[in-house]
Amino acid sequence: MDTKQIKTNWAQFIPLVTVFFFWGFVAASNDILIPVFKEAFDLTQGQSQLVSVAFYVAYTVGSIIYMIISYLTKGDLINRIGYKNSLALGLTISALGTLLFYPAANSGSFELMLSGLFTVGLGFSLQQTVANPLAIALGPINTGSQRLTLAGGINNLGTTIGPLIVSFAIFGSATSKTTTLDIESVKIPYLILGAAFLLVAVFLKFSSLPDKPEAVVASDDSISNDRGHALKYPQLILGMIAIFVYVGVEVSTASNLPAYMEKDLGFLTKDIAPYISLYWASLMIGRWTGAVEAFTDKMDLQKILRFIAPYLAFGVFLLVNAIAKHDLTPFYVYALIILVLIGADMASKGNPARMLLIFSGLGILALLIGMATTGMTSVYAFTSVGLFCSTLWPCIFTLAVSGLGKNTSQGSSFLIMMIMGGGIVSWLQGVVADETTIHSSYIIGVLCFAYLAFYAWKVRGILKAQGISFESKISGGH
């Protein structure tokens, strides 16, 4: 197929990214639920991180269930029922999970709350397995990573808005004097979210999305470098660990931030939401920067957009927080930190291994600065980790599945499975925080970035030995 003659199918791509929005909305909202549940149910920091564990481990359980069903039915489940039906099924499962919040809130059951989040995550697991390769397939392969980056930017629009909406549902407006927690206040936003899941499921079912896009068929037929099974490729094995620690440091940095701001800096729970929103908006800023190549192949225009896109995304963050009546004064200085992101993006020159190495190094630096300082300097340092995580998903994903040929879809499912790192690493950091301090517990994130830097160095040699080179461009995020 001549990919140069193919253009991105925006009519199909735009409906698809609604599910990316939902993933971000729920994932970031968990960071508001954590301090709320911690106070309402009198939990330790380690116990409060079970919110992340329940949600992210569901991805692994969902992937295992998917593999078992595919094995028992002697055929790939998604190929059997189609991509649209698989997305609709995943959304329906997630909707069932949101329904559990109603009896959980009424009975004040932390365990039932976790069961609801776990069920939502199960549905997301199936959606992720379908939507990531589908986003790449809806247009030329050479801009597939940019479409995935753009979808990630929509995901982070959800992560920016989610904490603000859930915080408003629990505490009211930013000018409200309410500081008491009512666990029953989580019912309505999650029931509305469940209804939205079902509406989008129906919408996608009758949309023009393909049941089996041509690009996916083509990759299934590839036999280059075939070793018979995805797990026989070292780039994938090491890449699975990389996805585990990447999602781990991305989630744990944010999910432990509220406790640090409350305990060490004296913030009220209701005043933390805009900072959680800033963290996830930082990922949006980086991903919008990396998505510019999906819109144009003109180099001069790309250079201009690389400066406009991040500040446009930052403007979205400021706008939604202004609407929520939060004080914007503390956030203007963050515009200077964004320049570091732009410089790092340019220095990577589009090479995924180089980009992974540079951004991992900056992630280490940001965490060390956060640990070595106090006050708002430490908060800005910790939130800037979002900027340096923003590009890592497509870098790792691309490097891990390169050269897998017809085993690519199998390798993809193994990578999705490792999203459970978001729960495990968050819980581990919470346990370390209980034994030491929340401030010093961020050493866990430093270790995660250190492995990512190692993977960036190691995988380059592995792929070079297989005759695979990455001088083509890639930017973006998950």
N, C-alpha and C positions, 0 to 999 in steps of 0.2 A: 504494500500500500504506500502511496506517495503522501507522506504526512505534510509536506509543504503545501499541498492543495487543500488540506483540511483546516477549517477554522473551528475555534471553540464554539460548541453549541450552547449559547447562553440561555436559550429557552428551556433547555433541560438542566443546565448547571444551576440556575437561580433557585428553582424549587428544591434541588438537592441540598443546598447549603442551609436550609431551615433546620435540618437535623444537627448540623455542626453548631448552630446557635444554641440549641437545646443542651448539647453536651457541655458547652461552656457555662450556660446559665446555672445548671445544677451543680457542676463541679465547684464553681466559685462560691455559690450559695452555701455549700457545706462549711466554708470558712467562717460564716456567720453563725451557723448552727452549732459549731464546736464550742465557742464560749457560752452560748445560750444553754446548751445541754449541760456543760460543765457546771454552771451555776445552779440550774434547775434541778439536776439530779445529783449534785454534790460529788463530782467526779475528780480524780486526779488528772494531771496533764496527760499521762499515758493512757488512761481510760477514755478521756475525751477524744483521743485520736482514733478510737474504734469507729468513729464516723467515717473517717477516710478509709480505714481497713475494710469496713463493710461495703463501701461503694466501689473501691478499686479492685478488691479481690473478686468481686462479681464478674469483672472482665475475664479473669482467668477461668473461673468456674464456667462462664458462658462459652468460652472458647473450647473447653474440654467437652462440654455437653454437645456442642456443634460437631466436634470431631467424632464423638461416639455415635451420634445419630447418623453422620455421613458414613461411618464404618459399617454400622448395622444395616443401613439401607443400600450399601454397596454403590454409593454415588454421592457426589458433593451436594449437600443440602441446598445451597444457594443456587447452583446450576439447575437443580431439580425443580424448585418452586419459583425461580426467577428473582431478579434483583429487586423489582418493585414490591413483590409480595414479601420478600425478606425484610425490606425496610418497614413495610406496614406491620408485619408481625413484631418486629423489634419495638416499634413505637407502642403497640398495643400492650406488650409485656411491661414496658416502662410506665404506661398509664395505670396498669394494675398496681404497680408499686406505689404510686402516689395516693391511691385509695387507702392504703394502709395507714397513712398519716392521720386519717380521721379517727379510727378507733384508738390509735396510739396516743394521740393528743387527749382524747376523752378519758382514757384510763391512766395517763401519765406513765406510759411504759417506754423506757429507753430501748428495751430489746425489740419492741414492735417498730419503733422508729428506725432502728438499724435494719430490720427486715424489709421495711419499705424502701430504704436507700439501696439495699442489696438487690432487690427486685428491679428497681429503676436501672441499676448498673448492668444487670443481666440483659435487659433490652438494649442498652447502649452497646454492649459487646457485639451483638448481632449487627446493629446499625453500623458500627465502626468497620466490621469485617467487610460489609457491602460498600459503604460510602467512600472509603479511602481509595480503593482501586477504581471505583466508578468515576470519582472526580478527576482522576488522572486520564481516564479513557475518553472523556467527553471532549475530545479535540486532539490536536497534534501531540504526539508523544514527547517531542522536544520541549513543549511548554507544560507538560503534565505536572511537574513539581511546582510550577508557579500557580497552577490552578489549585493544587493542594494547599499551597501557602495562602492563597486568597480565601479559600474555605476556612483555613485556620484563622484568618483575620475576622471572618464572620463569627467563628467560634468565640473569639475574644471580645467581640461586641456583646455576646451573651455573658461572658465572665465579668465585663465591666458593669453591665446593668444589673445582673443577678443579685450581688450583695446589697445593692442599694434598695431594690424592691423588697427583698426578704427582710432587711433591716427596718424598712418603713412599715412592713406588715406587723412586725413585732413591737417596735418602739414608737411608731408614728413618725412625723417629720423631724428634721434635724433641729428645729426650734422648739420641739416638744420637750416638756420637763419630765416625761415619763422615763424612769430608769428601772422600774420593776419588770420582771419577766412573767409573761403569761404563756405557758407552753401551748395552750390551745390556739394561740394566734398563728401558729404555723399551718393550721388546717386549710384555711381558705386559699393562700397562694399556691399550695401544692395540689389542691383539687382543681384550681384553674389551670395549672400546668398540665395535669392529667387530661383535662378536656382539650387542651391545645395539642397534646400528643395525638389524641384520637382524630381531631380535625385534620391534622397534617397527614396522618396515616391514610385517611380517605382521599385527601388531595393528591398525594403521591401515587396512590393506587390507580387513579384515573388520569395521571399526568402523562406527558409524552416521553418520560424516561424509558430507556430501553431495558428489556429484561435480561439481555446478554449483549453488552456493547462489543463492537467489532475488535477493539484493541485488546479486550480481555481474551477473546477467542484466539487472536493472533499470538498472545503470550502463552496460551495453553499449548499451542502447536510448536513453540520453540523447543529445539532440542540441543541448542548450543551449550557446551560445557556441562552436559547432563551427567550427574553422578547417581541418579536413581532416587535420592531422597534429600529433602532440604537440609536435614541435620548433618549431612556429610560435608557442608560448606563451612569452613572456619569463620568466614566473614559474618555468617548468620548466627553462629553460636555466640561469638563475641558481641555481635549486634544485639542479641536478645538481652544480654547483661546490660548493654548500653541503654536500651530502651527502659529497662527496669530502674536503673539509677537515674536516668534523665527524668522520667516522670516522677520518680521519688523526690529528687531535689526540687523540682518545679512545684510539686504539691506541698511538701513538708515545709518549705520556706514560707509559704503563705499560711498554712494551717496552724503553725506555731507562732506566727506573728501577733495575733490578737492577745495571746497570753503574755507575751513579752511586753506589749504596749500597756496592758492592764497592770501587770505586776511590777514591772521595772520603771515604767514611765508615768503611771497613774492615770491612764486614759479610762474613761467610762466605756462599757461595752458598746453602747449606742453610738459612740463617736468614732469607732474604729472602721466602720463600713467604707468611708471614702478612701482609706489607705489600702484596704483589701482591694477595692475597685481600682486603685492606681497600680497595684501589683499586676493584676490581670490585664489592665489596660496597657501595661508595658509590653506584654506579649503581643497585644494587638498592634502596638506601635511598630514593633519589629517585623511583624508579619505583613502589615500593609506595605512596609518598605520593601520587603522581599517579593511582593506580588506584582510589582510594576511591570515586569516582563510579560505577564499574562495579557497586558493591554496593548503593548506596542513593542516592535522589534527595532525601533529607531534608537540608536545608542545615545544621541544628544538629548532626546526627550526622556530617556530612562534616567540619565544623570540628573536632570531637573526634578523628575518625579521622586527620585531617591531622597531629596531634601523636603519636597512638599508632602509626600505621603505620611512620614512619621509625625509631622506637626499637625497634619489634618486629623490623624488618629488621636493625638493628644488633645486637639480641640474638641473632639467628640467626648473624651473623658471630662473635660472642663464643662462642657455643655450639660451633660447628664447630671453632674454634681451641682451645677448651678440651678437646674430644674428642681433638684432635691433639696435646695436651699442650704447647701453646705458652704462654709467659708473656703474660698479658693486661694486665699493668700499663701498658705503653706506650700502650694503646689507649683507656683510659677518658676521657682528655681530649678525644678526638674527638667525644664527645657534645655538647660545646659548639659545635663547628663545624657540627654538624647543624642547630642553631638558625638559622644563616645561610640554609641551604637552605629551611627552613620559612618564614622571613620573605620570601625571594625568591619562593617559590611563591605566597604570599598577595598580594604586591605586583603580580604579573603579572596577577591578576584573570581568569585563564583565557584571555586573549587570546594566541594563538600567536606573533604578531609581537612583542608586548611581552615575552612570556616569553623568546623567543629573544634579544632585545636585552639584557634584564637578566642572563640566565644567561651570555651571551657576555662581558659586561662583568665578571662575577664570575670567569669563567675566566681572563681576562686578568690580573685582580688576583691570583688564586691563583698563577699562573705567575711573575709579577713578584716576588711575595713569596718564592717558592721560589728564584728566581735571586739574590735580594738577601740571602738568609740561608744559614746552614749548619746542619749537625747535624739533629736531629729536627724542628726548626721547618720546615726546607726539605722534609723528607719528608712532614710533615702537609700542607704547602701543595700539594705535587705530587699527593698522594693525593686531596686535596679537589677536584681537577679532575674526578674521577669524579662527585662530587655535581652539578657544574654542567654536565656532559655528559648527565646522566641524562634530562633533559626534551627534549633537542633533536631526537631522531629524529622523533617524531610532529609536532612543530612544523614542521620543514622539510618533511616528507612532505605534511602537510596543506596548507601554503601553496603548495607546488610543483605539486600536482595540482588545486588548486581552479580550477574553471571549465573543466576539460578535457573535461567531458562524456563522450562515448563514446570519447574518446582517453585516458581515465584509466588503463586497464590498460597501454596502450602507454607512457604516461608513467611508470608504476610500474616497468616493466622497465628503463627508462633510469636511473631512480634507483638500483635494485638494482645496476646495472652500476658505478656510481660508488663502491661499497663498496671498490673497489681502492685508494682513498685510504689505507686502513689500512696497506697495504704500502708505497706510494710515499712517503708522508710519514714513516713510521718509518725507511725507508732513508735519506731525505734528512737527517733529524735525526742518524742514525748517521754519515753522511758529515761533517756539520758538526761533530759531536763529535770525530771523528778529526782534523779540521783545527784545532779550538779546544779546548774542554773539554766534557764531557757537561753540566756545570752550565749553561754559556752556550748550549748547543745548544737549550735549551727556548724560545729566541726564535722557533723555527719554530712552536711551538704558539701563541704570542702572535699571530703573523701569521694563523694559521688562525682564531682567535677574532675577530680584527679583521674578516676577511671576513664572518663570520657576523653580526656586528653590522651591517655594511653591508647585507647581504641583508635582515635584519629591517627596516631602515629603507626600503630600496628597494622591496621586494615589497609593502609596505603601500600605496604609491602606485599600483603596477601593478594590484593587485586592486581598489582603490577606483575606478580608471578603468574597470574592467570591471563595476562595480556589485556587487562582492563585499565583504561586511563580515564581520568576525570579532569579534562581541561575545558569541558563544556560548562555552561553556567547553571547554577542552582542557588536559590536563596529561599528563606522562608521559615515555616514552622508548622506545628501540628494543629 
